[in-house]
Amino acid sequence: MKTLRSHLRTATLALCAAGLFASQAVAIPAVAPEQASPIVLAASDCYAIGQQVAEQNGGTLAKASQSTRGGQPVCVIVVLVPGKDGQRPRRSEIVVPLN
């Protein structure tokens, strides 16, 4: 009886490990590396654009992300602009075309 339990425990652990490896293998993206590069570059471009927009508005960059609006790629920039007379900062969302 004791050996049956140890065999069942070993089999259960082996099945769990196999399921873990199989789920990680399925989670690997099926996108070719050539297609993944432009997305990363656009994201860094949006960050650089966001830095410039924040400087122009006298605020700090809170978020910069890429989106598609009207079929065109755009950067959605969120800037925190300091409030007047000690008030809370204002959140300003600015959409800039990605060129």
WOWOPE-V931837 format. One record per residue. N is the residue number from 1. SS is DSSP state (@ for helix, = for strand, . for the rest). D_FIRST is the distance of its C-alpha to the first C-alpha in Angstrom with 1 decimal. Layout:
N & SS & D_FIRST
N & SS & D_FIRST
This chain:
1 & . & 0.0
2 & @ & 3.8
3 & @ & 5.5
4 & @ & 5.1
5 & @ & 6.5
6 & @ & 8.8
7 & @ & 9.9
8 & @ & 10.7
9 & @ & 12.4
10 & @ & 14.4
11 & @ & 15.3
12 & @ & 16.5
13 & @ & 18.5
14 & @ & 20.0
15 & @ & 21.1
16 & @ & 22.6
17 & @ & 24.5
18 & @ & 25.7
19 & @ & 27.0
20 & @ & 28.7
21 & @ & 30.5
22 & @ & 31.5
23 & @ & 33.0
24 & @ & 35.0
25 & @ & 36.2
26 & @ & 37.5
27 & . & 39.1
28 & . & 41.4
29 & . & 44.9
30 & . & 46.5
31 & . & 50.0
32 & . & 51.9
33 & @ & 52.9
34 & @ & 56.6
35 & @ & 56.2
36 & @ & 54.2
37 & @ & 57.0
38 & @ & 59.7
39 & @ & 57.6
40 & @ & 56.9
41 & @ & 60.6
42 & @ & 61.7
43 & @ & 59.5
44 & @ & 61.1
45 & @ & 64.5
46 & @ & 63.9
47 & @ & 63.1
48 & @ & 66.4
49 & @ & 68.3
50 & @ & 66.8
51 & @ & 68.0
52 & @ & 71.5
53 & @ & 71.5
54 & @ & 70.3
55 & @ & 73.1
56 & @ & 75.7
57 & @ & 74.7
58 & . & 74.6
59 & = & 70.9
60 & = & 67.5
61 & = & 65.1
62 & = & 62.1
63 & = & 60.6
64 & = & 61.5
65 & = & 59.7
66 & = & 60.6
67 & = & 61.0
68 & = & 62.7
69 & = & 65.5
70 & . & 67.8
71 & . & 66.2
72 & = & 67.3
73 & = & 65.1
74 & = & 65.9
75 & = & 64.8
76 & = & 64.1
77 & = & 65.2
78 & = & 64.6
79 & = & 67.0
80 & = & 67.3
81 & = & 71.0
82 & . & 72.1
83 & . & 73.5
84 & @ & 77.1
85 & @ & 78.1
86 & @ & 74.6
87 & . & 72.9
88 & . & 69.4
89 & . & 69.1
90 & = & 69.6
91 & = & 67.0
92 & = & 68.8
93 & = & 67.1
94 & = & 69.1
95 & = & 68.5
96 & = & 69.9
97 & = & 70.1
98 & . & 68.1
99 & . & 70.6
